[in-house]
Amino acid sequence: MKHFKKRITKIVDELLTYMFYLGATDISVNVKEEEKFFKISLNCNYNITKKPKIDRLVNALKCSKQEEMEEYYWELAGECDVDNELPLIGMMIDEAEIDFDDNSIEVILYRYK
């Protein structure tokens, strides 16, 4: 698959954009390449009034991977200023772990090679 690492940057870009939308002011991102997968970890705070928007994040990232859709649309991730592409990110990853409380969100995404 061409542009594999570029797709990782698009995923990170879209996640950062959404966290800013949630009011995050302290964001940490870590991308780690393992032998069989990439692991993207994001930790941040958020504005408690945006807590209902976290459900949208969870639903979008927990969808099943769709490589056919990804092949055509991956370049659009992170490029839209008026809406987000979270469903596309969900189609580009293999696993998602999302934990949150009233103060912070932790998102861990896995993308297999």
C-alpha positions in Angstrom: 0.0 0.0 0.0 1.4 3.3 -1.1 1.7 6.3 1.2 1.4 4.3 4.4 3.2 6.8 6.7 1.5 9.7 5.1 -1.8 8.1 6.1 -0.6 8.0 9.7 0.0 11.8 9.6 -3.5 12.3 8.2 -5.0 10.3 11.1 -3.0 12.4 13.7 -4.0 15.6 12.0 -7.7 14.7 12.1 -7.5 13.7 15.8 -5.7 16.9 16.8 -8.3 19.0 14.9 -11.2 17.2 16.7 -9.5 17.6 20.1 -9.1 21.3 19.5 -12.8 21.4 18.7 -13.5 19.7 22.1 -11.7 22.6 23.8 -8.4 20.8 24.4 -5.5 23.0 25.6 -3.0 20.4 26.6 -2.5 17.6 24.0 0.2 14.9 23.9 0.5 12.7 20.8 2.8 9.7 20.4 3.3 7.7 17.3 5.2 4.4 17.6 6.1 2.1 14.8 6.3 -1.5 15.8 7.2 -4.5 13.6 3.5 -5.3 12.7 1.6 -2.0 13.4 1.7 1.6 14.2 0.4 2.8 17.6 -1.0 6.3 17.8 -1.6 7.5 21.4 -3.3 10.8 22.2 -3.9 12.2 25.7 -5.6 15.6 26.3 -7.9 17.6 28.4 -11.2 18.9 27.0 -14.1 21.3 27.8 -16.7 19.5 29.9 -19.5 21.2 28.0 -18.4 19.2 24.9 -18.7 15.8 26.6 -21.6 14.7 24.4 -19.4 15.1 21.4 -17.1 12.3 22.7 -19.8 9.8 21.8 -19.4 10.9 18.2 -15.7 10.2 18.4 -16.2 6.8 20.0 -18.8 5.8 17.4 -16.7 7.0 14.5 -13.5 5.3 15.6 -15.1 2.0 16.5 -16.4 1.2 13.0 -14.7 -1.6 11.0 -11.8 -1.0 8.7 -12.7 -0.5 5.1 -9.6 -0.6 3.0 -11.5 0.0 -0.3 -12.9 3.3 1.0 -9.6 4.3 2.5 -7.8 3.8 -0.8 -9.9 6.4 -2.5 -10.6 8.9 0.3 -7.6 8.9 2.7 -6.2 12.1 1.3 -9.3 14.0 2.5 -8.6 13.3 6.1 -7.5 16.5 8.0 -8.3 18.8 5.1 -11.8 20.0 5.8 -12.3 23.2 7.8 -16.1 23.0 8.1 -16.6 19.4 9.2 -14.5 16.5 10.4 -13.6 13.2 8.8 -13.8 11.0 11.9 -15.7 8.2 10.1 -12.9 8.1 7.5 -10.4 7.8 10.3 -12.4 4.9 11.7 -12.2 3.2 8.3 -8.4 3.6 8.3 -7.6 2.0 11.6 -7.8 -1.6 12.9 -8.4 -1.0 16.6 -9.4 1.9 18.9 -9.3 2.2 22.6 -10.9 5.3 24.1 -11.1 6.2 27.8 -12.3 9.4 29.2 -13.5 11.0 32.4 -14.7 14.5 33.3 -11.2 16.0 32.8 -9.3 14.0 30.1 -9.4 11.8 27.1 -7.0 9.0 26.1 -7.2 7.6 22.6 -5.1 4.7 21.4 -5.3 3.6 17.8 -3.7 0.7 16.0 -3.0 0.5 12.3 -1.6 -2.8 11.2 1.0 -3.0 8.4 
